[in-house]
């Protein structure tokens, strides 16, 4: 079963929404920062691996600049972390879609 979770980091004022695999590794991650919850990341593991394995360093850097990076390490004990809660797939998917759209628009405007 795929868990979807939301965690808050008070130090950076960031909400992280994560889709985890069975071992607790992030498959997709969205980071929303500040009071406006501005999307700063919406990364997917398969895309990051594709850029790393089939492109070059410039492509990987461009991917990370556009979509951010995933949490490193297993989050299999996420239930024990303060400020972390399970969310529905629908909540994750709607957050993911909105963040990807915003990052795509923002990065297109920056290069225009």
SVG drawing of the C-alpha trace seen along z (x, -y; Angstrom):
<svg xmlns="http://www.w3.org/2000/svg" viewBox="-9 -37 37 39">
<polyline fill="none" stroke="black" stroke-width="0.4" points="0.0,0.0 1.3,-3.5 1.2,-6.0 0.8,-9.7 2.0,-12.0 2.3,-15.6 5.1,-17.0 5.8,-20.5 9.3,-21.9 9.0,-24.9 12.7,-26.0 12.1,-26.5 8.4,-27.1 7.9,-24.3 5.1,-21.8 6.3,-18.6 3.8,-16.3 5.3,-12.8 4.2,-9.7 6.2,-6.8 7.0,-3.3 6.7,-0.2 10.1,-0.8 9.4,-4.5 11.4,-6.0 10.0,-9.1 8.5,-8.4 7.2,-12.0 7.6,-15.0 6.1,-18.5 7.4,-21.3 5.3,-24.4 7.1,-27.2 6.1,-30.3 2.7,-31.6 1.5,-31.6 2.6,-28.0 4.6,-28.8 5.7,-25.6 9.5,-25.2 9.7,-21.5 7.6,-18.8 10.1,-16.1 9.5,-12.5 12.0,-9.7 11.7,-8.2 12.4,-11.5 15.4,-12.2 16.8,-8.7 16.1,-9.2 18.0,-12.5 20.9,-11.0 21.3,-7.8 20.4,-8.9 21.4,-12.5 24.3,-14.5 25.1,-16.6 23.6,-19.7 20.3,-17.9 20.3,-16.7 21.1,-20.2 18.3,-21.6 15.8,-19.1 16.7,-19.9 16.6,-23.6 13.1,-23.3 11.6,-20.6 13.8,-20.4 15.1,-17.3 13.6,-14.3 14.1,-13.5 17.1,-11.3 16.8,-8.1 13.9,-6.1 11.0,-7.7 9.7,-4.4 9.2,-5.7 7.3,-8.8 4.5,-8.1 6.9,-9.0 7.8,-12.4 6.1,-15.5 4.0,-17.5 3.6,-14.5 0.3,-13.0 -1.1,-10.7 -3.2,-12.3 -5.5,-11.0 -4.3,-10.1 -6.7,-12.8 -5.1,-15.5 -1.6,-14.5 -2.6,-14.3 -4.3,-17.8 -1.3,-19.3 1.1,-17.6 -0.8,-18.8 -1.0,-22.4 2.7,-22.5 3.9,-21.0 1.7,-23.5 3.1,-26.4 6.7,-25.3 6.3,-24.8 4.8,-28.2 7.4,-29.9 10.3,-28.4 8.9,-29.2 8.5,-32.8 12.1,-33.0 13.5,-31.8 11.3,-34.1"/>
</svg>
